Amino acid sequence: MSRSSELLRRDRAAVLHPYAPPGTPGPLFPVAHASGVRLTLADGRELIDGMSSWWAAIHGYNHPVLNAAVAKQLQDLGHVMFGGLTHEPAVRLCERLVEITPAPLTRVFLSDSGSVSVEVALKLAIQYQQARGRGAKHRFLTVLGGYHGDTLGAMSVCDPVNGMHSLFRGVLSEQLFAPLPGPRFHEPFASTSIDAFEALLAKHAHEVAAVILEPVVQNAGGMRFYHPEYLRRVRALCDAHDVLLILDEIATGFGRTGKLFGCEHAGIHADIMCVGKALTGGMMTLAATLVTEQVSEAIARSEPGVFMHGPTYMGNTLACAAALASLDLLFASDWCARVSAIEAQLTRELAPCPSLRGVADVRVLGAIGVVEMHAPVDLSVLQPAFVDAGVWLRPFGRLVYLMPPYVINEADLSILTSAVCSVLEEGG
């Protein structure tokens, strides 16, 4: 038995994979090495990565600057609890995040993952409203088609169908859902697009602590791109109804849409913002929740006078060092021009897809390319077909999409887009 086969046997006996049944998780491909935009499988095959490791590895893999930052930090301090202690990497990272995010976000809570950063955001909003003597404002308003994470609080504000609410009925908090946001990003905006949202917020403002949205791009809920004006209107409505606005920038942050943060397309700010994924360049798990002084001060002035959350690995020094190095890499590069070039190439090279059988829509924004099918794709067929074509893509639902590392060159991106066209043309 080959080493790959033996590893797969052991995996199927002991490992639970995401969204996969135990023991038979579908096609699995053991990875032995990764560098740049290439994954090397245990059997020696090389794949060009079109997923950025679930959208996080924006600088590619095995980057010497990120490696060196973690190795250097490890010489001094690998981890220490953040309760009652602090350290330079965490303080520097929080300062940097305050500096680069839209004002008036002034304080940062560090956590381990994007889902947890959303949990933190929801709890901050509830504590804020309680601190103001408005404990009845404990629910959240969002839109259909969203995705905010897999923990219980985050799941409650995900799309009710795609978020599997039926499986956890009676356990998940019941939130409020407006229709899908619209119109599409590049279409003319009609004022009626916000009417249903406005009516729902007006009716329930007395019990809504905050609105939570993914700015401009609904990611894992359907890869939809909606108009920035919708976001501007939501900001104004939140202000008018005394409701906080939480922006989930976990997937859209750090340049993916062509702006540093998705909300910049609309020229607005959040009261609470979540970031993660690309924060460390995919090197280590880390996320952050940023808040305004207004929110943090209100919590501090009321009982119990502290924010009630404290992850064990909060402020991990290695992750903070990786994040600082990743931000340095991002800002030292012409990332905006790179994302713009990726956008142009994706637009050009995915253009033949609408003529293929089964394709419903093709859309591109920043370094995101989406081919939406009429029917759900068969992952057990498409995944091996893409691997055979020399690329790593992970379709889901009705979507075949690309979110490549920003460092990908034109030739490698063409291999990815050609694989999408050819595999779909052959029907997998």
C-alpha positions as CSV (number, residue, x, y, z in Angstrom):
1,M,0.0,0.0,0.0
2,S,1.4,3.4,-1.0
3,R,1.9,6.1,1.6
4,S,-1.0,8.1,0.1
5,S,-3.3,5.1,0.4
6,E,-2.3,4.4,3.9
7,L,-2.8,8.1,4.9
8,L,-6.3,8.0,3.4
9,R,-7.1,4.8,5.2
10,R,-6.1,6.3,8.5
11,D,-7.9,9.6,7.7
12,R,-11.2,7.7,7.0
13,A,-10.9,5.9,10.3
14,A,-10.2,8.8,12.5
15,V,-11.0,12.2,10.9
16,L,-14.2,14.2,10.6
17,H,-14.0,16.5,7.5
18,P,-16.1,19.6,7.0
19,Y,-19.5,19.0,5.4
20,A,-18.7,15.3,4.8
21,P,-19.9,12.0,6.2
22,P,-17.6,10.1,8.6
23,G,-15.6,7.4,6.9
24,T,-16.6,8.4,3.3
25,P,-15.7,12.1,3.0
26,G,-15.6,11.9,-0.8
27,P,-12.5,12.5,-2.9
28,L,-9.5,13.3,-0.7
29,F,-6.1,14.4,-2.0
30,P,-3.1,14.2,0.4
31,V,-0.9,17.3,0.2
32,A,2.8,16.9,0.9
33,H,4.1,20.4,0.1
34,A,2.9,23.9,-0.8
35,S,4.9,26.8,-2.3
36,G,3.8,29.9,-4.1
37,V,0.5,29.1,-5.8
38,R,1.2,25.4,-6.1
39,L,0.1,22.4,-4.0
40,T,2.2,19.3,-4.4
41,L,0.2,16.1,-3.7
42,A,1.8,13.1,-2.0
43,D,1.8,11.3,-5.4
44,G,3.9,14.0,-6.9
45,R,1.2,15.8,-8.9
46,E,1.2,19.6,-8.8
47,L,-2.0,21.7,-8.6
48,I,-2.4,25.4,-9.2
49,D,-4.4,26.7,-6.2
50,G,-7.5,28.7,-7.2
51,M,-8.9,28.8,-3.6
52,S,-6.2,30.6,-1.6
53,S,-6.9,28.0,1.1
54,W,-10.5,29.1,1.5
55,W,-9.6,32.7,0.5
56,A,-6.9,33.3,3.1
57,A,-3.5,32.6,1.5
58,I,-3.4,35.8,-0.5
59,H,0.5,35.8,-0.7
60,G,0.6,32.1,-1.7
61,Y,2.2,29.4,0.4
62,N,5.6,29.0,2.1
63,H,6.3,32.7,1.8
64,P,9.7,33.4,3.3
65,V,8.6,36.6,5.0
66,L,5.8,35.0,6.8
67,N,7.9,32.0,7.7
68,A,10.6,34.2,9.1
69,A,8.2,36.3,11.1
70,V,6.8,33.2,12.9
71,A,10.2,31.7,13.4
72,K,11.6,35.0,14.9
73,Q,8.6,35.3,17.3
74,L,9.0,31.7,18.4
75,Q,12.4,32.5,19.7
76,D,11.0,34.9,22.3
77,L,7.4,33.8,23.1
78,G,5.2,31.2,21.5
79,H,2.0,31.9,23.4
80,V,0.9,33.4,26.7
81,M,-2.6,34.0,28.1
82,F,-4.1,37.4,27.3
83,G,-5.9,37.8,30.6
84,G,-3.9,40.1,32.8
85,L,-0.9,40.0,30.4
86,T,-0.1,41.7,27.1
87,H,2.7,41.7,24.5
88,E,4.1,43.7,21.7
89,P,2.8,41.6,18.7
90,A,-0.8,41.9,19.8
91,V,-0.6,45.6,20.7
92,R,1.1,46.4,17.4
93,L,-1.5,44.4,15.4
94,C,-4.4,46.1,17.1
95,E,-2.9,49.5,16.5
96,R,-2.4,48.6,12.8
97,L,-5.9,47.4,12.4
98,V,-7.3,50.6,13.9
99,E,-5.1,52.6,11.5
100,I,-6.1,50.8,8.3
101,T,-9.9,50.2,8.9
102,P,-12.5,52.9,8.2
103,A,-13.0,55.4,11.1
104,P,-14.4,55.5,13.8
105,L,-13.3,51.9,14.8
106,T,-10.9,52.3,17.7
107,R,-10.7,49.1,19.7
108,V,-9.9,45.5,18.7
109,F,-10.8,42.2,20.3
110,L,-8.7,39.3,19.0
111,S,-10.0,35.8,18.6
112,D,-9.2,32.5,17.0
113,S,-11.5,32.3,14.0
114,G,-14.0,34.1,11.9
115,S,-17.0,32.4,13.4
116,V,-15.8,33.4,16.9
117,S,-15.3,37.0,15.7
118,V,-18.9,37.0,14.7
119,E,-20.0,35.6,18.0
120,V,-18.0,38.4,19.6
121,A,-19.7,41.0,17.5
122,L,-23.2,39.7,18.3
123,K,-22.4,39.6,22.0
124,L,-20.9,43.1,21.9
125,A,-24.1,44.4,20.3
126,I,-26.3,42.8,22.9
127,Q,-24.1,44.1,25.8
128,Y,-24.1,47.5,24.3
129,Q,-27.9,47.7,24.1
130,Q,-28.2,46.3,27.7
131,A,-25.7,48.9,28.9
132,R,-28.1,51.6,27.5
133,G,-31.0,50.2,29.3
134,R,-32.5,48.7,26.2
135,G,-32.4,45.0,26.9
136,A,-35.4,44.4,24.6
137,K,-33.1,45.0,21.7
138,H,-31.5,41.6,21.5
139,R,-32.4,40.3,18.0
140,F,-30.5,40.7,14.8
141,L,-31.7,41.7,11.3
142,T,-29.9,40.5,8.2
143,V,-30.7,39.4,4.7
144,L,-31.3,36.1,3.0
145,G,-28.3,34.5,1.3
146,G,-25.7,35.4,3.9
147,Y,-23.1,33.3,5.6
148,H,-21.3,34.3,8.9
149,G,-19.9,31.1,10.3
150,D,-20.7,27.7,11.8
151,T,-21.0,28.3,15.5
152,L,-24.5,28.7,16.9
153,G,-24.8,32.4,17.2
154,A,-23.2,32.9,13.8
155,M,-25.4,30.2,12.3
156,S,-28.5,32.0,13.5
157,V,-27.7,35.0,11.1
158,C,-26.8,32.8,8.2
159,D,-29.3,32.1,5.4
160,P,-32.1,29.9,7.0
161,V,-31.9,27.2,4.3
162,N,-28.2,27.2,3.5
163,G,-27.5,27.7,7.2
164,M,-29.2,24.5,8.0
165,H,-31.6,26.1,10.6
166,S,-34.0,23.2,10.3
167,L,-31.4,20.9,11.8
168,F,-31.0,23.1,14.9
169,R,-34.6,24.4,15.3
170,G,-35.3,25.2,18.9
171,V,-31.6,25.8,19.7
172,L,-30.8,28.6,17.3
173,S,-32.0,32.1,18.2
174,E,-34.7,33.3,15.7
175,Q,-33.5,36.3,13.8
176,L,-35.1,38.5,11.2
177,F,-34.4,38.1,7.5
178,A,-35.0,40.6,4.7
179,P,-35.0,39.5,1.1
180,L,-31.8,39.1,-0.9
181,P,-29.9,42.4,-1.3
182,G,-30.0,44.0,-4.7
183,P,-29.6,45.0,-7.4
184,R,-26.4,43.4,-8.7
185,F,-23.2,45.3,-8.3
186,H,-23.0,46.9,-11.7
187,E,-26.7,47.4,-12.4
188,P,-28.6,50.7,-11.8
189,F,-29.9,51.1,-8.3
190,A,-33.6,51.5,-7.8
191,S,-34.9,53.0,-4.5
192,T,-37.4,50.2,-4.2
193,S,-34.6,47.7,-3.7
194,I,-34.4,48.7,0.0
195,D,-38.1,48.9,0.7
196,A,-38.6,45.5,2.2
197,F,-35.5,45.9,4.4
198,E,-36.6,49.3,5.5
199,A,-40.1,48.1,6.4
200,L,-38.8,45.1,8.4
201,L,-36.4,47.3,10.3
202,A,-39.0,49.9,11.1
203,K,-41.4,47.3,12.4
204,H,-38.8,45.6,14.6
205,A,-36.4,48.4,15.6
206,H,-37.6,48.1,19.2
207,E,-36.1,44.6,19.4
208,V,-33.2,44.8,17.0
209,A,-29.7,45.2,18.5
210,A,-27.9,45.3,15.2
211,V,-28.0,44.6,11.5
212,I,-25.3,42.3,10.3
213,L,-24.2,42.1,6.6
214,E,-21.4,41.0,4.4
215,P,-20.5,44.2,2.5
216,V,-21.1,44.1,-1.3
217,V,-20.3,40.3,-1.6
218,Q,-22.3,37.5,-0.1
219,N,-19.7,34.9,0.0
220,A,-20.3,31.3,1.0
221,G,-24.0,31.8,0.9
222,G,-24.1,32.1,-2.8
223,M,-21.3,34.4,-4.1
224,R,-23.6,37.2,-5.0
225,F,-22.4,40.8,-5.7
226,Y,-24.8,43.5,-4.7
227,H,-25.0,47.2,-5.2
228,P,-23.0,49.5,-2.9
229,E,-25.9,51.9,-2.7
230,Y,-27.9,49.2,-0.8
231,L,-25.2,49.2,1.8
232,R,-25.3,53.0,2.0
233,R,-29.0,52.9,2.6
234,V,-28.7,50.3,5.3
235,R,-26.2,52.5,7.1
236,A,-28.6,55.4,7.0
237,L,-31.5,53.3,8.2
238,C,-29.5,51.9,11.1
239,D,-28.6,55.4,12.2
240,A,-32.3,56.5,11.9
241,H,-33.6,53.6,14.0
242,D,-30.8,53.6,16.6
243,V,-29.5,50.2,15.6
244,L,-25.8,49.1,15.3
245,L,-24.3,48.0,12.0
246,I,-22.1,44.9,12.0
247,L,-20.1,44.4,8.9
248,D,-18.6,40.9,8.3
249,E,-15.5,41.6,6.3
250,I,-14.0,38.2,7.0
251,A,-14.0,37.2,3.3
252,T,-14.1,40.6,1.7
253,G,-11.3,42.3,3.8
254,F,-7.7,42.9,2.8
255,G,-8.3,43.6,-0.9
256,R,-10.3,40.7,-2.3
257,T,-13.0,42.9,-3.9
258,G,-10.6,45.6,-5.2
259,K,-11.0,47.8,-2.2
260,L,-9.1,47.2,1.1
261,F,-12.5,46.5,2.7
262,G,-15.7,45.8,1.0
263,C,-17.5,48.7,2.8
264,E,-15.2,51.1,1.0
265,H,-17.2,50.6,-2.2
266,A,-20.1,52.3,-0.4
267,G,-18.0,54.8,1.5
268,I,-19.4,53.8,4.9
269,H,-18.2,52.5,8.2
270,A,-19.3,49.9,10.7
271,D,-20.1,50.2,14.4
272,I,-18.6,46.7,14.7
273,M,-16.4,45.0,12.1
274,C,-15.2,41.4,11.8
275,V,-12.0,40.5,9.9
276,G,-10.2,37.2,9.5
277,K,-9.1,34.8,6.8
278,A,-6.5,36.8,4.9
279,L,-5.5,38.6,8.1
280,T,-2.5,36.3,8.5
281,G,-2.1,35.6,4.8
282,G,-3.4,32.1,5.5
283,M,-0.4,31.3,7.8
284,M,-2.2,30.8,11.1
285,T,-5.7,31.1,12.4
286,L,-6.6,34.5,13.7
287,A,-9.6,36.9,13.5
288,A,-10.5,40.3,15.0
289,T,-13.6,42.2,16.0
290,L,-13.3,46.0,15.9
291,V,-15.6,48.4,17.7
292,T,-16.2,52.1,18.0
293,E,-15.4,54.0,21.2
294,Q,-19.1,54.6,21.6
295,V,-19.7,50.8,21.9
296,S,-16.8,50.0,24.1
297,E,-17.3,52.9,26.5
298,A,-21.0,52.1,27.0
299,I,-20.1,48.5,28.0
300,A,-17.4,49.8,30.3
301,R,-19.8,52.1,32.1
302,S,-22.4,49.5,33.0
303,E,-22.6,46.2,34.9
304,P,-20.5,44.1,34.8
305,G,-18.2,46.8,33.3
306,V,-16.3,44.3,31.1
307,F,-17.0,42.5,27.9
308,M,-17.9,38.9,28.7
309,H,-15.7,36.9,26.4
310,G,-12.2,35.5,26.6
311,P,-10.7,32.9,24.2
312,T,-7.9,30.8,25.6
313,Y,-5.7,31.5,22.6
314,M,-6.7,35.1,22.2
315,G,-3.8,37.3,21.0
316,N,-1.6,34.3,20.1
317,T,1.9,35.8,19.5
318,L,2.7,33.7,16.5
319,A,-0.5,34.5,14.8
320,C,-0.1,38.2,15.6
321,A,3.4,38.2,14.2
322,A,2.2,36.4,11.0
323,A,-0.6,39.0,10.6
324,L,1.8,41.9,11.0
325,A,4.1,40.4,8.4
326,S,1.2,39.7,6.1
327,L,0.0,43.3,6.3
328,D,3.5,44.6,5.6
329,L,3.6,42.3,2.5
330,L,0.2,43.5,1.3
331,F,1.0,47.2,1.7
332,A,4.5,46.9,0.2
333,S,3.0,45.4,-2.9
334,D,0.8,47.1,-5.5
335,W,-2.0,44.9,-4.4
336,C,-4.7,47.0,-5.9
337,A,-3.2,46.8,-9.4
338,R,-2.7,43.0,-8.9
339,V,-6.4,42.5,-8.0
340,S,-7.4,44.8,-10.8
341,A,-5.4,42.7,-13.3
342,I,-6.8,39.5,-11.9
343,E,-10.3,40.9,-12.3
344,A,-9.7,41.9,-15.9
345,Q,-8.3,38.4,-16.7
346,L,-11.1,36.5,-15.0
347,T,-13.6,38.7,-16.9
348,R,-11.9,38.0,-20.2
349,E,-11.2,34.3,-19.8
350,L,-14.5,33.2,-18.2
351,A,-16.4,35.0,-20.9
352,P,-17.0,31.8,-22.9
353,C,-18.7,30.1,-20.0
354,P,-22.3,31.5,-20.5
355,S,-22.5,29.5,-23.7
356,L,-21.8,26.2,-22.0
357,R,-24.6,23.8,-21.2
358,G,-25.9,24.1,-17.7
359,V,-24.3,27.5,-16.9
360,A,-26.8,30.1,-15.5
361,D,-24.5,33.1,-14.9
362,V,-20.9,34.3,-14.8
363,R,-19.8,37.2,-12.6
364,V,-16.5,38.7,-11.5
365,L,-15.6,41.3,-8.9
366,G,-12.0,41.9,-7.8
367,A,-10.2,38.7,-7.4
368,I,-13.4,36.6,-7.3
369,G,-14.7,34.8,-10.4
370,V,-18.0,32.8,-10.2
371,V,-19.6,30.4,-12.7
372,E,-23.1,29.6,-11.4
373,M,-24.8,26.5,-12.8
374,H,-28.6,25.9,-13.1
375,A,-28.3,22.7,-11.0
376,P,-26.1,21.7,-8.0
377,V,-22.7,20.4,-9.1
378,D,-21.6,16.8,-8.4
379,L,-18.5,17.4,-6.3
380,S,-17.5,13.7,-6.6
381,V,-17.2,14.2,-10.3
382,L,-15.9,17.8,-10.6
383,Q,-13.3,17.7,-7.9
384,P,-11.2,14.8,-9.5
385,A,-11.7,16.3,-12.9
386,F,-10.2,19.6,-11.8
387,V,-7.3,17.7,-10.1
388,D,-6.7,15.8,-13.4
389,A,-6.6,19.2,-15.1
390,G,-3.8,20.3,-12.7
391,V,-5.8,22.8,-10.6
392,W,-7.3,23.0,-7.1
393,L,-10.9,24.3,-7.0
394,R,-13.6,23.4,-4.5
395,P,-17.1,23.9,-6.0
396,F,-20.1,24.0,-3.8
397,G,-23.9,24.0,-4.4
398,R,-24.4,25.4,-7.9
399,L,-21.1,27.4,-7.9
400,V,-17.7,26.9,-9.4
401,Y,-15.6,29.8,-8.3
402,L,-12.1,31.1,-8.2
403,M,-10.4,33.2,-5.5
404,P,-6.7,32.8,-6.4
405,P,-3.8,34.2,-4.4
406,Y,-3.0,37.8,-5.4
407,V,0.6,36.7,-6.4
408,I,-0.7,34.4,-9.1
409,N,0.8,35.2,-12.5
410,E,-1.1,35.5,-15.8
411,A,0.0,32.1,-17.1
412,D,-1.1,30.2,-14.0
413,L,-4.4,32.1,-13.8
414,S,-5.0,31.1,-17.4
415,I,-4.5,27.5,-16.5
416,L,-7.2,27.9,-13.8
417,T,-9.7,29.6,-16.1
418,S,-9.1,27.1,-18.9
419,A,-9.7,24.2,-16.5
420,V,-13.0,25.8,-15.5
421,C,-14.1,26.1,-19.1
422,S,-12.9,22.7,-20.3
423,V,-14.2,20.7,-17.3
424,L,-17.6,22.3,-17.5
425,E,-17.7,21.9,-21.2
426,E,-17.0,18.2,-20.8
427,G,-19.7,18.0,-18.1
428,G,-17.1,17.0,-15.4
